[in-house]
């Protein structure tokens, strides 16, 4: 059965995951821009791995944190 507390935890997890996602993408873009300022001709490892890093960040924040929020909410108020 779906618990109301679990749903509230999931919604809070989606919001916190979205905030985390935007923050981490901002850090990644700043690292890429900093590398480009140092040496515009050379690509750094962050720039080369950007698509994979974006997928991992999305999976962990937008999908993982709401699941943890749901489970936490459901365990607090069964």
C-alpha positions in Angstrom: 0.0 0.0 0.0 1.2 3.5 -0.8 1.6 5.7 2.3 0.9 9.4 2.3 4.1 10.1 4.3 6.1 8.2 1.6 4.5 10.3 -1.1 5.4 13.5 0.7 8.9 12.2 1.2 9.1 11.4 -2.6 7.9 14.8 -3.6 10.4 16.4 -1.3 13.0 14.1 -2.7 12.2 15.2 -6.3 12.5 18.9 -5.3 15.8 18.3 -3.5 17.1 16.1 -6.3 16.3 18.8 -8.9 18.1 21.4 -6.8 21.1 19.1 -6.4 21.0 18.3 -10.2 21.2 22.0 -11.1 23.9 22.7 -8.6 26.1 19.8 -9.7 25.7 20.7 -13.4 26.7 24.2 -12.6 29.9 22.9 -10.9 30.6 20.7 -13.9 30.1 23.6 -16.4 32.3 25.8 -14.3 35.1 23.2 -14.3 34.8 22.9 -18.1 35.0 26.7 -18.5 37.9 26.9 -16.2 39.8 24.3 -18.2 39.0 26.1 -21.5 40.4 29.3 -20.1 43.7 27.7 -19.2 44.2 25.9 -22.5 41.5 26.4 -25.2 43.1 23.9 -27.6 43.2 21.0 -25.1 40.1 19.1 -23.8 40.2 18.2 -20.2 38.9 14.9 -18.7 35.7 16.5 -17.5 34.9 17.8 -20.9 35.6 14.4 -22.5 33.4 12.6 -19.9 30.6 15.2 -19.8 27.8 13.0 -21.4 28.5 10.2 -19.0 28.8 12.5 -16.0 25.5 14.1 -16.9 23.8 10.7 -17.0 25.2 9.7 -13.6 24.2 13.0 -12.0 20.7 12.7 -13.4 20.3 9.1 -12.3 21.5 9.7 -8.8 19.7 13.0 -8.1 16.4 12.9 -10.1 15.8 9.2 -9.6 17.7 8.1 -6.5 16.9 10.9 -4.1 13.1 10.7 -4.5 13.3 6.9 -3.9 15.3 7.5 -0.7 12.7 10.2 0.3 9.8 7.8 -0.3 11.4 5.0 1.7 12.3 7.4 4.6 8.8 8.8 4.6 7.2 5.4 4.5 9.3 4.1 7.3 8.6 7.1 9.6 4.8 6.9 9.4 3.7 3.4 8.3 
